[in-house]
């Protein structure tokens, strides 16, 4: 039997091979669901069925990214498992958004199979060529700007990658380089505000309007990423080109606001 909508958590074990307490596993489930926006501790209706259903509605590629960083940050011991004997990797089998059915849990094929089937490194020296999904770029953006929330990260990705084709490796790679040097706020809310101002001027006869700017704060420091100048990857998991340089931004470093030429360009275009 082939499952068409699957997100399961099997019996968890620690890296030392010891069985996890069931209450600890439930805690991990809730923490992961909260990270992705599927769990709110203040709500009464917080059944596993409810937040599992929420997870099933999320794009599988984004789920993979967040789960990988969830583990790296030491929160839990999950892995999405794709393409075992029960779940061939075929888009037609996935009824929720994304291109894969997903199992989250601890099973036999979670090691190298997980690395191989999750992130598709187009220029890997060791793996066959694989296309790179645009949503997978969230992983690398969050590595550069870990202080941002998931909604802020998605906003930043949208600002730089909105018009890039899904599997355009060169353009995605260049966008990551641009984001690495990001020193301006993103202006999704500004675009909305400028349209509202335009409406009030043309439809309501107002001569001017007040524009409120909702700024996204980003890390003031910059990291050096050796992969920027490379053309090939290697066997490290979740590396888009070369491994990230861990030096650079100190943990907890203060955030800093920068002026935004992009926002200014939006204002000029709208005639304000």
C-alpha positions in Angstrom: 0.0 0.0 0.0 1.3 3.5 -0.9 0.5 6.3 1.5 -0.5 9.5 -0.3 -0.4 11.9 2.7 2.2 10.9 5.3 3.9 12.7 8.1 4.7 10.1 10.8 6.9 10.1 13.9 8.2 6.6 14.6 9.8 5.4 17.9 12.6 7.8 18.6 16.1 7.0 19.8 19.1 9.1 20.9 22.3 9.2 18.9 23.6 6.8 21.5 20.9 4.3 20.6 18.9 4.7 23.8 15.1 4.9 23.5 13.5 8.2 24.0 10.8 8.8 26.6 7.4 9.1 24.9 6.7 12.4 26.6 10.0 13.8 25.3 9.1 12.8 21.8 5.7 14.6 22.2 7.6 17.7 23.4 9.8 17.5 20.3 6.7 17.2 18.1 5.2 20.3 19.6 8.5 22.3 19.4 8.8 21.4 15.7 5.2 22.2 15.0 5.6 25.5 16.8 8.7 26.3 14.7 6.8 25.9 11.5 3.7 27.7 12.8 1.5 24.7 13.4 1.3 24.8 17.2 0.2 27.4 19.7 0.5 26.6 23.4 -2.2 29.1 24.3 -4.9 27.2 22.3 -7.0 24.4 23.8 -7.2 22.4 20.6 -3.6 21.3 20.4 -4.1 17.6 19.5 -1.4 15.8 17.6 -3.9 15.2 14.9 -4.5 18.9 14.5 -0.8 20.0 14.1 0.0 16.9 12.0 -2.7 18.0 9.6 -1.2 21.5 9.6 2.2 20.1 8.8 0.7 18.1 5.9 -0.5 21.4 4.3 3.1 22.8 4.2 5.3 22.6 1.1 7.5 19.5 1.5 10.7 21.4 0.5 10.2 24.0 3.2 9.4 21.3 5.8 12.7 19.6 4.9 14.6 22.9 5.4 13.1 23.7 8.8 13.5 20.1 10.0 17.2 20.1 9.1 17.9 23.2 11.1 15.6 22.0 13.9 18.0 19.1 14.4 21.2 21.2 14.0 20.0 23.6 16.8 19.7 20.6 19.1 16.0 20.7 19.5 15.1 17.2 18.4 15.9 14.0 16.6 13.7 14.1 13.6 14.5 13.4 10.0 12.1 13.5 7.0 12.4 10.2 5.1 11.8 10.1 1.4 11.8 7.3 -1.1 12.0 4.1 0.9 10.2 0.9 -0.2 6.8 2.2 0.8 7.2 5.8 -0.5 8.8 6.1 -4.0 9.8 9.7 -4.7 7.2 10.6 -7.3 5.4 13.9 -7.3 2.1 12.2 -8.2 2.1 10.6 -4.8 2.2 13.8 -2.8 -1.3 15.4 -2.3 -0.1 18.1 -0.1 2.0 21.0 -1.5 5.6 20.0 -2.5 7.1 17.2 -4.4 7.5 14.4 -1.9 5.6 12.4 0.7 7.2 12.9 4.1 7.8 10.7 7.1 9.4 12.2 10.2 10.9 9.7 12.5 13.8 7.3 13.3 14.1 4.5 10.8 16.8 2.5 9.1 17.4 4.7 6.0 17.8 8.0 7.8 21.6 8.3 7.3 23.2 8.9 3.9 19.9 8.2 2.2 18.4 11.2 4.0 21.2 13.4 2.9 21.1 12.2 -0.7 17.3 12.5 -1.1 16.7 15.7 0.7 18.9 18.5 -0.6 19.8 18.4 -4.3 23.2 19.8 -4.9 23.5 20.5 -8.6 27.3 20.6 -8.6 28.1 17.9 -6.2 31.3 16.0 -7.0 30.0 12.8 -5.4 26.3 12.8 -6.3 24.5 12.7 -9.6 23.3 16.2 -10.8 20.1 17.2 -9.0 17.9 20.3 -9.5 17.8 22.8 -6.7 14.3 23.9 -5.4 13.9 27.6 -4.7 12.4 26.9 -1.3 15.5 25.0 -0.3 17.3 28.4 -0.4 15.6 29.1 2.9 18.1 26.8 4.6 21.1 28.9 3.4 19.4 32.2 4.2 18.7 31.1 7.7 22.4 30.1 8.1 23.4 33.6 7.2 20.7 35.4 9.2 19.8 33.0 12.0 18.3 35.8 14.2 15.4 36.2 11.7 12.1 34.5 12.2 10.8 32.1 9.6 8.3 34.8 8.2 11.1 37.3 8.1 13.3 34.8 6.2 10.6 34.1 3.7 10.2 37.8 3.2 13.9 38.2 2.6 13.9 35.3 0.1 10.9 36.8 -1.7 12.6 40.1 -2.0 15.7 38.6 -3.8 14.2 35.5 -5.5 10.7 36.4 -6.4 11.3 36.6 -10.1 13.8 33.7 -10.3 12.7 30.5 -12.0 12.3 27.4 -9.8 15.5 25.5 -10.8 17.7 28.4 -12.1 20.9 27.4 -10.2 23.0 30.3 -11.5 20.4 33.0 -10.5 19.7 31.4 -7.1 23.4 31.2 -6.4 23.8 34.9 -7.3 20.8 35.8 -5.2 22.4 34.1 -2.2 25.6 36.2 -2.8 23.4 39.3 -2.9 21.6 38.3 0.3 25.0 37.6 2.0 25.8 41.3 1.6 22.3 42.4 2.5 22.4 45.8 4.2 18.9 47.1 3.6 15.4 46.4 4.8 12.9 44.4 2.8 9.9 46.3 1.7 7.0 44.0 1.2 4.9 46.0 3.6 6.1 49.2 2.0 4.8 48.1 -1.4 1.4 47.6 0.2 1.5 50.9 1.9 2.5 52.8 -1.3 -0.4 51.2 -3.1 -2.7 52.3 -0.4 -1.3 55.9 -0.6 -1.8 55.8 -4.4 -5.5 54.7 -3.8 -6.2 57.6 -1.4 -4.7 60.1 -3.7 -6.5 59.0 -6.9 -9.8 57.7 -5.4 -10.3 59.9 -2.4 -8.6 63.1 -3.7 -6.0 63.3 -0.9 -3.0 65.4 -1.8 -0.6 63.5 0.5 -0.5 60.5 2.8 1.6 59.3 5.7 3.7 56.2 5.0 4.6 53.9 7.8 7.7 51.9 7.2 7.9 48.5 8.7 11.6 47.7 8.7 13.2 44.2 8.8 16.3 44.2 10.9 19.3 42.2 9.7 22.7 41.2 11.1 25.1 44.0 10.7 28.1 41.7 10.5 29.0 39.8 7.4 30.1 36.2 7.0 32.6 35.0 4.5 31.4 32.0 2.6 34.1 30.1 0.7 31.4 28.5 -1.5 30.7 31.8 -3.2 33.7 31.4 -5.4 33.4 27.7 -6.0 31.7 25.8 -8.8 31.5 22.4 -7.1 30.1 21.0 -3.9 31.3 18.1 -1.8 29.9 15.4 0.4 28.9 17.6 3.3 25.1 17.5 3.8 23.0 20.5 3.0 25.8 22.5 1.4 24.9 24.6 -1.6 28.4 24.7 -3.2 30.9 24.8 -0.3 30.5 24.6 3.5 29.7 27.8 5.3 32.5 29.5 7.1 31.5 29.4 10.8 33.5 32.5 11.6 32.0 35.9 11.3 28.9 36.9 13.3 29.2 36.3 17.0 26.3 34.5 18.7 23.8 37.0 20.0 25.5 39.9 18.1 23.3 43.0 18.0 21.1 43.7 15.1 21.4 46.9 13.2 19.1 48.9 10.9 20.4 50.2 7.6 18.8 52.7 5.2 17.2 51.1 2.2 17.8 52.2 -1.3 15.3 49.6 -2.4 12.5 51.3 -0.4 13.5 54.6 -1.8 13.2 53.3 -5.3 9.7 52.1 -4.6 8.7 55.5 -3.3 10.1 57.3 -6.4 8.3 54.9 -8.7 5.0 55.6 -7.0 5.6 59.3 -7.2 5.7 60.0 -3.5 
